[in-house]
Amino acid sequence: MQSATQPDDRLARRLRALRHQHWPGIRVTQQQIAEALGGATPLSLSLISSWESTRRPTIPPASRLVGYATFFASQRSVASDPARLLAENELTEDERVTRDGLHTELLSLRFPEGEHYVDEPRQHSSRPLTLSGPLEGTIGGGTWFFPDQRPIVIVCGSLPTRIRERMPFTNPDDPDYVRSYSFADLDALVELHGHIRAVNPAADVRIRRANELDEDDFTSHLVLLGGVDWNPINRDITRRLVLPVRQQMRPSDEDAGFFSTPEGAAFEPVLDADSGSLLEDVAHFFRGTNPYNGRRTVTLCNGMYGRGTYGAVRALTDAKFRDRNEDYVGKRFGSAPAFSILMRVRVNPNGTVATPDWTKDEDRLHEWPVDGA
């Protein structure tokens, strides 16, 4: 008999509790779950039942968990017959927050602390892959080169509905609909995707919104773009990792937010007192072991604002700075299993980003591991 503490049992209990207790007074059936998650071809009741079974639980694919989270984000899911999942553009902002919170919770049960769902045996060492050093004057090598050429998944947050509604071509019903406009940090995404593809010509490089990941994506090399506000996968990953700095969520669009360290230091962006324009952002670059798969890496590139995220990416893609920054990483961190740099990202008078130079003390705000660690 399985213990009640086993991860698949906890997930099964939570899925069952959602159906029975999430909306007091509303009876949700397995049939409705099957209809909503299956769409035009409803899932079988036996499959839904197996996911809820505490005797012989079947672990649902990670891709189904975003469906569960979307379903229980709004009572409108069961307002029609058959039940359905609301489209992204139908969700209110509060429903999106509920959906993202549920998704993160279910993922934490699907991939519990210390457990790895891998496609091959784990290494005995927790050290991430050793990456080759930069090749001077070329685009090859460096931190963005993955020598195993396994799949690389770039994970982006989604722009909130309130922002997308102010933009053209974001409605899927529009003949000129542009899916990429739903991605947050689009400048950073375009810059990074092209660079990773160029450096890793044999690898499958995928772009995913945070709510689109399937189980294979989680166990790939993960690259997370953007901060914890709009990227729930970033929130989940940073909860699992022992990070030397933490990004504090912005209470509202008008608040800047900040990065903090265990020692109590806080690092905030600098805004013009008169115009409110961004003068200087704070950004974080982290490379370590993927908590879902000990043989893959996770990389965080995030800023308090989009230009900070872009600056974190440009530090190792800009042809004028990437070699010197890679050289600094090699000399400063050597073979450390993980490293972190919190940096200053200056914004030029015309609004463009000045690439951080990690060889300059004033551009580095915090580093980890410390000397000798």
Summary of the structure (lengths in Angstrom):
residues: 373
radius of gyration: 21.7
end to end distance: 44.4
largest distance: 66.2
contacts: 1158
relative contact order: 0.11
helix: 35%
strand: 17%
